[in-house]
Amino acid sequence: MFKIKTMYRLLSFLSILVLLSSCTIQENIHFNADFSGSYKIQVDMSALMEFGAAMADSTAEAPQTAMFTQEQLDSIALEMAAINGLSNFNITEENYVLNMSMDFADVNVFADMDLMALSAEETTKPSKPRFELDGKNLIYNFDADYIKNALGQGEEGAETEDDTGMNEMFNFQTVLTFDKPVDKVKSKIGEYNADSKEVVFNYNLKQAIEESKDWTTTISLGK
């Protein structure tokens, strides 16, 4: 399996930055009738700008102006372009807001581009598939053990009070939309909005680690 190590290392950097301010991660995933689709993610750490401005008053060193250099962004784009089934990848950053978008050929692509993990080591146990198909149903899996291992919190008692506080600051919203009509959603965490026809998940990283073992979501789709 192709490993996007550079992207993982860069996303791991976010776990350090989030100690200084809260981080909002917004995902929008649209599924076509054949389960190809489009993916967008926005990582908003604009609050760091205020922190940097405050630090500039007390230190001689100028605050950084961006999370990533253009060279780092280009490196991510190159590695993502090498993943089979991904196309039209784009990544930009402006004012501490990182935006990534791409098209995917099928749900299997998510096994190679797991953006939930903040770091990855060679010994990390593979994650469950994020999305699986079961007839007309789309299964959305959460893998708490994989997330904990990726964060270095896999051993009993390894999570510290600082870890807990940091994890509470990672706020996620994932919005799923479909070409096909949604017949039924069976989920403890996902909510279906009949007006907007969206399945919406809201949680923070602490909840994902501690509570997501029973978050498996089944979305039944019509024709």
Secondary structure, DSSP 8 states (H G I E B T S, - for coil): ----HHHHHHHHHHHHHTTTS-EEEEEEEEE-TTS-EEEEEEEE-THHHHHHHHHHTT-SS---S-SS-HHHHHHHHHHHHTSTTEEEEEEEEETTEEEEEEEESSGGGGGG--TT-S---TT------SEEEETTEEEE---HHHHHHHTT--STT---HHHHHHHHHEEEEEEEEESS-EEEEE-SSEEEETTTTEEEEEEEHHHHHHHGGG--EEEEE--
